């Protein structure tokens, strides 16, 4: 995995944690955190569904937007 792909993978997974941490720290309300978490999780599910069901295996393995 190249460096930009690794950075994209870490960023992709880090963004998923932001709506969980910010309400715990009191930066945003729990409602805003829940909505942000719902949106991000839905987008991740769509990306992963596309990667698993549509993309060829060789291309899907190189896609940085995936769970390690």
C-alpha positions in Angstrom: 0.0 0.0 0.0 1.4 3.4 -1.0 1.7 6.3 1.4 -1.3 8.3 -0.1 -3.4 5.2 0.1 -2.4 4.6 3.7 -3.2 8.2 4.6 -6.6 7.9 2.9 -7.3 4.7 4.8 -6.4 6.2 8.1 -8.4 9.4 7.4 -11.4 7.3 6.3 -11.4 5.4 9.5 -10.6 8.4 11.7 -13.6 10.4 10.3 -15.8 7.5 11.5 -14.7 8.1 15.1 -15.2 11.9 15.2 -19.0 11.8 15.8 -18.4 9.4 18.7 -15.8 11.4 20.4 -17.1 15.0 20.0 -20.4 14.4 22.0 -18.4 12.6 24.7 -16.2 15.7 25.0 -19.2 18.1 25.0 -18.2 19.8 21.8 -21.5 19.0 20.0 -24.8 17.7 21.3 -25.6 14.0 21.3 -28.3 14.6 18.6 -25.8 16.2 16.3 -23.3 13.4 17.0 -25.9 10.8 16.3 -27.0 12.4 13.0 -23.3 12.7 11.9 -22.6 9.1 12.9 -25.7 7.9 11.0 -24.7 9.8 7.8 -21.0 8.7 7.9 -22.0 5.1 8.6 -24.5 5.1 5.8 -21.9 6.5 3.4 -19.4 3.8 4.5 -22.1 1.1 4.0 -22.8 2.3 0.5 -19.1 2.5 -0.4 -18.4 -1.0 1.0 -21.5 -2.4 -0.8 -20.3 -0.9 -4.1 -16.8 -2.2 -3.5 -17.9 -5.7 -2.6 -20.7 -6.2 -5.1 -19.7 -4.1 -8.2 -15.9 -3.7 -8.4 -13.6 -6.3 -9.7 -11.6 -8.0 -6.9 -8.2 -6.6 -8.0 -9.5 -3.1 -8.1 -11.4 -3.5 -4.8 -8.2 -4.6 -3.0 -6.4 -1.4 -4.0 -9.2 0.9 -3.0 -8.1 2.9 0.0 -11.7 3.5 1.2 -12.1 0.2 3.0 -11.8 -1.3 6.5 -8.4 -2.8 7.1 
